[in-house]
Amino acid sequence: MPKQNERFKSVKLIMSVLPFLWVDSWHLRLRVILSLFFTAIMIALHVSLPLFFRKIVNSLSACTPKDPIYFISMLLVGYGILWTVSQIITQLRAIVLYRSLEHSMRLLAMKVFNHLLSLSLRFHLDRKTGAITTAIERAEDGLDHIFWGIFLYVINTLIEIIIVISLLTFLFGWVYSTILALVMITYLLFTSMALAQSVHVQERYNEKREAAGARLVDTLLNVETVKYFNNEKYEQQQCDDILKEQEDAGVAKYQFDSISEMGQHIIIGTGLVLLTWLSGNAVMQGTMTVGDFVLINGYLLQFIQPLSYFGYIVRSIRKGLN
């Protein structure tokens, strides 16, 4: 139940910041719509490129010295052009969305700032300036990853995975698409479970970091008092002790993150072994072409980097929300 409450709280918080993206401005809304259009084109190109490469490999495998080369040459040039266009579209989408996302961050930051100003004087007297500043910076980092990560990576990657799984089922049957689907689902489930376990590790690190920031800032704000009572050595020792606690908490957090990434790579590697072995045997038995072998494994390798970044985004969001 506590884990479900944490997930529900995180999802609710993410949903609460999304309206800041659809603001009351036709200019910014047009940018969002245009970015969605570019996203659709980008997804289509990402799915099509491995199919195009498959055609090239099959054509090169079947050609002889007497065959005309103009068709294969057109395929090679076309593949390079499509890849270049896909990269340009990706950057155009980001350029179009920059203004909307940064404006959303500005509105959200002002809302947080206004909320802090509206709080009672007792709240500000009870909370240390350094602790508040650290908490705000952490929240800004988390919200930045919510906007940029979800809209530029997570959504389109999930859509591409669904399209590719459907395409593999249509071309080669359920075996390869099922393996790919299981690899992706296992990866996402493992990442979700690892993040749920990392809540306490992250909370402890945030707590120690907040305490260290509060101590350092407040000591500097009261440096006249420290010097008046000749307490420099005492303050130095206190700061060093709390920074040591932050150091230990940070090591524990980063070790946990590294172990989680190792698990993610093992899952992807297992899927790569299965798909390579099955498709390789199919090529040797004559039931599949070399281009099909490249296509199947290419799709899996195509998702490794986005999925790895997906784990990083979710960890960053969790870091900001805790």
N, C-alpha and C positions, 0 to 999 in steps of 0.2 A: 504493500500500500504506500509506504513512503516514497519508493522509487516511482510509482505511478503518479503520485502527487508532484514529484519533481519534474517529471516529463510534462505533465499537464500544465504546470506553472511555466515551464520554458516555452511550450507551444503557445500558451496564452499571451505571454509577454512578446513573443515574436509577432503574433497576429496583431497585437496592439500597436506596433510601430509601423506596420505595413501601410495604414492609411496616410502616413506622412509622405508616401511616394506619389499618391494620387491627389495632388493639391488643387486648389481652386485657381488654376491658371491654364488657359488653353495652350499656351506655348510649351509649358512643361509636360502637360498631358500628351501633346503631340509627340514630344520626344520619347515618352514611354511607349506610345503606340508604334512609332518608327523603330524603336529598339526591338520590340516584339516581332516586327516584320523582318528585321535583319536576323533575329534569332531563328526564325523559321527557315530562312535561306541557309543559314549556317548549319543547322541540323541536317537539312537536305544534302548539302555538300559533304558533310562529315560521313553520312551514311553512304553516299554515292562513290566517294573516292576509292574505298576498298573494292567496290564492284568494278570500277574502271581499271584499277590495277590488276584485278583478276583477269579481265579481258586482255590486258597487255601480256601478262604471263602466259596465258593459254595461246595467244597469237605467236609469241616468240618461241614457245615450245613446239608449235606445229609447223613453223615456217621452214623453208628450204632455201638454199642459195638462188634457186631459179624463180622464187616467188617475188612479185613486186613488193617493194618496201614502202611505197607511199602510204598505204593504209596504216601499217605499224608506226610509221613516222608521225602520222597524224594523231594516233593514239598517244604516243609518247609526249608530243607537244601539248596535246589536249589535257593530259594528266597534269603536266606542270602548270598549265594555265589555271585549271580548276583548283589546284592546291593553292596557288598564289591568290586567286579570288577569295577562297575560303578564309585565308589569313587576313586579307583586306577587310572582308565583311566583319570578321571578329573584332578588328580594331575600330571599324566604323560604328559598330554597335556600342562599344565602350565609349567612344567619343560622344555619341548622341546621348548616352545615358549619364555622362559625367555631371552635367548641370542639374538634372533631376535628383540624382542621389546626393550630391553635395548640398542642394537646397533642402532636401529632406533632413539631412544631418543638422543643418543650421536651425531648422524649425524645432527639431527635437531637442537640440542643445539649449535653445531659448526657453523651451517648456520646462526643462530641468532647472535651468537658472532661475526662472520666475518662481518655480515651486520652492526652491531653496530660499529665495527672498521672502516668500510669504510665510515661512515657518517662524515660530516664535523665537524670541531672543534666548529663552531658556534652552532651546534645542542647540543653538550655535554655541552657547556657553558650555553645554555639556559635551558637545562633540569637538574634538581637536581639529584644527584647520588642516593639518597634514593628512589626517584620516579621511576627511571629506574630499580633499583634492585627489588623493589616490583612488578613492572609490569612483569619482567622476571620470578620471582618466581610464580606469578599467572598464567602466560602462561604455565610454566612447569607443574603445577598441572593440568591444563585443558588438555594438550596434553597427560599427563600420563593416564588420565581417558579415553581419546579418544582411545588410543591403547589398554589398558587393558580392559576397559568396553565393547567396541564394539566387540573385538575379543574373549573375554572370556565369555561374558554374553549375550549381546544383540542379536547377530546374531543367536546363537544356540537356544535361548529362542523363538525367532520369528518363527524359523523353526519348533520347537517342537509344538508350538501353532497351526500352520497350519496342521501338521500331526494329532494331537489329534482331532481337529475339524472335519477333514475328517474321522477319525476313529469312532468318536461318531455318525456321520451321517450314516455311514455304519452299525453300530451295533444297534442303537436305533432310527434312523430317524432324522428328521431335528429339532425337538423341542429342545432337549438338546444341540445339537451342535449350534443351533442359539442363545440360551441363553448364552452359553459359549463365542461364537463369539461376541455377543453384549457387554458382560461384558468386554472382552479384548479390543474391539474397543473403548468403552466408556472410559475405563481407560486410554488408550493411548491418546485419544482426549482431555480428561480432563487434563492430564499431559501436553500436548502440549499447551493448552490454558493457563494453570496456569504459565507455563514457559514464554509464551509470555507476560503475565501481570507482571511477576517478573523481566523483563529486566530493567525497570527503578529503581526498588528497589535494584537490584544487582549493577547497574551502580553507584548509589549513594553510596552504601557501598564501592565499589572498589575505587571510587573517594576519599572518606574520609580516607580509609585505605592507599591509595597511598600518600595522603597529610600528614598523620600522620607519615608514614615511612620516607618521605622526610624531614620533620621537625626534627625528632629525629636524623636521621643520619647526616644531615648537621649541626645540633647544636653540635654534638659530634666531627665532623670534624673540626669545628671552635671553639673548647673549649678554646683555648688560647685567642682568641679575646674576648670571653664571660667573661672570668676571668679578662682580662686586663681592661675591662670597668665595671667590677663588676655587670654584668647583669644576674646573676644566677636566681634571683627571677623572673625577667621578662621572661626569657626563660622557667622557670618552669611553669609559668602561661599560657604562649602561648601554650606549649606542652599539658598541662592539658585541655585547651579549645578545642584543635583540637582532642584530644583523647576522650573527651566527645561527640563531634560530631560523631566520629567513633563508639562510644558505642551506641548512639541513632540509627544510621543507621544499625548497626549490630542487634540490638533488633528487628527493623522493618523487616529486612530480615529473621531472624530466625522465627519470628512469622508468616510471610507469608508462609515460608516453612512448618511449623507445620500445618497450616490451609490446605495447599495443600495436605499434607499426610492424614489428617483427611478425606478429600473428596475422596482420593484414597481408603481408608479403607471402607468408606461407599459404594462405588461402588462394591468392592469385597464382602462385607457383603450382599448386596442386591442380588448379583448373587448366593451366598451360600444359602441364604434363599429360593430362587426360586428352585434351583436344589435339595436341601434337601427335600423340600415339595413335589415336583413333583415325584422324585424318591422314596421317602418314601411311598407315596400313591400308587405308582405302585407296590411296594413290598407287601403292604397290600392287594391289589386287585389280586395278583398272576400273574401279567403280567411282573414282573421283579424279579430277584433273589436278595438276600442280597449282593452277590458279585457284581452285577450290580450297586447297590446303592453305595457300597464302591468305585467302579471304577469311576463313574461319579463325585462324590464329591472329590475323591482323585486327579483327574486331576486338578480340580479348585484349591485345596489347594496346589498342586505341583507347581503352577505358582505364588502363592502369593509372595514368597520370591524373585524369579527372577524379577518379575514386580516391586516390591518395590525397589529392587536394581537398576532396570532400571531407575526409577524416580530419584534416587540419582545420577546415572551416568550422566543423562542428565542435572541435576542441576549443577553438578560439571563441565561438559563441558561448559555450559553456563557461569559459574563463571570464567573459564579460558579464554573464548573467548571475554568477555566484558572488 
